[in-house]
Amino acid sequence: MNIFETIRHETADVTDKIAVIEGNDRLTYGQLLATADRIAGRLAKSGVEPFSRVGILCEDSIDAIAASLAVLSLSTVVVPVPTAQADAEINLALDRIDVHYLLFEEGTYGDRHAVPLGAGIFHRKKFLLLQRTVPAGPPRGYERMNPAFIRFSSGTTGTSKGVVLSHESILERTNAADRGLRITAEDTVLWVLSMSFHFVVTILLFLRRGATIVLCGHHFPGSLIEGLTRFAGTFIYASPFHYSVLAHSAALPSDSFKNVRMAVSTAMKLPDTIAEAFSEKFGYELNEAYGIIEVGLPFIRLSGGGEKRGSVGTLLPDYKLRIDNQDAEGIGEIYLSGKGMLDAYYSPWQDRESVLHDGWFKTGDLGKSDDDGFLTIVGRDRDVINYAGMKVFVQEVESVVNQYPHISESLVYGTAHPFLGQLPVAKIVLDDPSATNLDLNDLRKFCYQRLAQYKVPKDFECVDALPKTASGKIKR
């Protein structure tokens, strides 16, 4: 089974329909798949073989979609690499996932050994291919699971990992998500999120159903406003930050959402203030969703109106929920099971059976379910900060901060922000408590060189000591 061939088969009757719009560029389904075929042919001639891991480093674009489809078509494995990451983070991901090739947009990565792929292959952008040396042999069971996609993630534990999804799991989880999203060829999807983090259950589903995708991530909010007005978008998949900007934009009249049948809020908890401001201006209730890379999209709030605001809705049909260790208020640890679950963690290698607990995935989130089955997330794993829809894993940031001279240890945590969810901030302990000349600007520069901009703490506070548990671990 190959998800690219599934898309080709399912869109055979809409080859002349517009698949993707980016600015003034439009590609039909026939043109998009032909572009993917050209790229695949060039990659195959360059030595890319089935089951190879291919990192894709590219700004969100038509070419980013075509490149991903090309890699999938060869039964090689897509490893998305966010362009916002610092070089040190990129290299860490490439090493930890044993990436064989890096396919990157010109100007996003520097390596004199990379080979240009030539003109006339991609739609607009220029790409280079870098072949890398990796340890011999894949983990046991890797090829047998028919891998398609590895999303580098620190997981709920903060330990560097890589979520492995097979072609079969992608098919299952896109089918499962569509029982709530109900995407059709009549939909015009307005897209603003990062494809590096939100691709499998959304972009691939939109393509499977023959929808038109309008890329609105650049020149936001103007591009999204244009998507609503010029392209009459019917479906939006965005974060609370994006909806907050729209609710406060003077450029949008109150009837701007008249063509929109569903506006999904995801990636972080939807604050009541944003939901209320949006509803008050547009007379439209946002559909909050709960997605996890290891699981898929198990919850969407499709009903309930304002009365159920604050919940992520009810469980979609192909999933099951279990809440363990509930307190007197019914709050407990959230476990999920269902179709399209992860196939493995790549680094360190753990197959599905080792990750799951008798088929259940422990999310690291705390929540409660009401009598109608609406789930409310009341807390997240303390090691994860949600910044504008992107996850910041505190151990990763602390490991960088602790490398700075004269810092002995640090504690990174999130502070509430009305629009961005949480801001990462840090408490630091110096190896010489009497020192008073720490250059915070230089510390920030140090962090920016090693971390994506959104991960760098927005504030640093020098403290004499950090709170510890009886066993000596930092209290969070």
ABEGO torsion letter per residue (X at the ends): XBAAAAAAAAAAAAAABBABBBEABBBBAAAAAAAAAAAAAAAAAAGBBBGBBBBBBBBBBAAAAAAAAAAAAAGBBBBBBBAABBAAAAAAAAAAAGBABBBBBBGABBBAABBBAEBGABAABBBBBBBBBBBBEBBBGAAAAGBABBBBBAEAAGBBBBBBBBAAAAAAAAAAAAAAAGBBAABBBBBABBAAABAAAAAAAAAAAGBBBBBAABGOAAAAAAAAAAAGBABBBBBAAAAAAAAABAABBAAAAAABABBBBBGBBBBAAAAAAAAAAAGBBBBBBBBBAAAEBABBBABGEAAABGBAEBBBAABBBBBBGBBAAGBBBBBBBEBGBBABBAOBBBBAAAABBGGBBBAGBBBBBBAAGBBBBABBBAABBBBGGBBBBAAAAAAAAAABBGBABBBBBBBBBAAAGBBBBBBBBBABAABAABBAAAAAAAAAAABBAAABBABBBBBABBBBBAAGBBBX
